[in-house]
Amino acid sequence: MRIDKWLSAVNVIKRRTIASDMVKSNVVSINGIKAKASKNVAIGDKITIEYLKGLKHYEVLQIPTTKTIPKSKKDEYVRELL
């Protein structure tokens, strides 16, 4: 699954267009490498997002098979790292 699609599907970012813009602005990294929108996400990847207030780190636990998942199941797909 593409990084922009994954970010919106697991409710890390609200809309896919915002996720795409963030990837194009080079604020999203996968395993320490700046991501391109076409980059696929794999289980175990470490994703970093550079917000104005600081960095957020996430780990991919699962890849969703549907367009979106319920917010209550977010913890099954992504883990926020400290």
N, C-alpha and C positions, 0 to 999 in steps of 0.2 A: 504494500500500500504506500502511496506517495506521502511524503512528510506533511504537506499542507492538508491533505485529506485526513491523515491520521490525527493531527492536532485538533481538527474540528470534530472528528468522529468520537474521540474520547473526552470531549468537553474541556480540553486544556485552553483552547481559544474558541470564542463563541461562534464565529462564522468562518467559512473556508476562504472567503475573499480577504479577510483580515489576516488569516494564516498565510495566504499566498503573498500578500504585501510584506509581511514580516520576513518571509524567506527571501524575497527579492531585495529587501533592505539589509540583508546579511546580518540579521540579529539571531538567527537560528543555527545551531551547530549540532552535528551528529558525531559522537565520539571524537570531539575536539576539532572537527573539520567543518567549515562553513558549508551549509547545505544549499543545494539547488532544489527548486520545486519538484523536479523529476526524480529526486533521490528517494529510493525505497527504504522503508523502515523495517528492521528485523527485530525479533525478540532478543532482548538483552542489550539493545542499543542504548546509549546514554545521550539524552537530548538536553541541550542548554539553550535557554532563551534569555537574551540580554534586554531586560526592561530598564526604563529610566531609573527606577528605584534600586536596581541591582539584578543579580543573576538568579534564575530559577533552573534547577536541575531535575530532570525526570528520567526514569528508566522504563523502557517498554517491556511490559509483562505479557501482553497478548496483542494480536492483530484482530480487530473486529471484522466480522463477516458482513455486517450491515452498514448502512450509511451513517447511522448514529446509534449510540447506546444510551440507555437511561442513566441519568446522573448518579443514581444510587449504585450502579455497577462500575463506576469509574475506577474504584480501587482494584478491580480485577484486571484492568488493562494498563494502568499506569501507576507508578509509585513516585512520589516527590522525594527527592534526595536532599539532604541537608548540606 
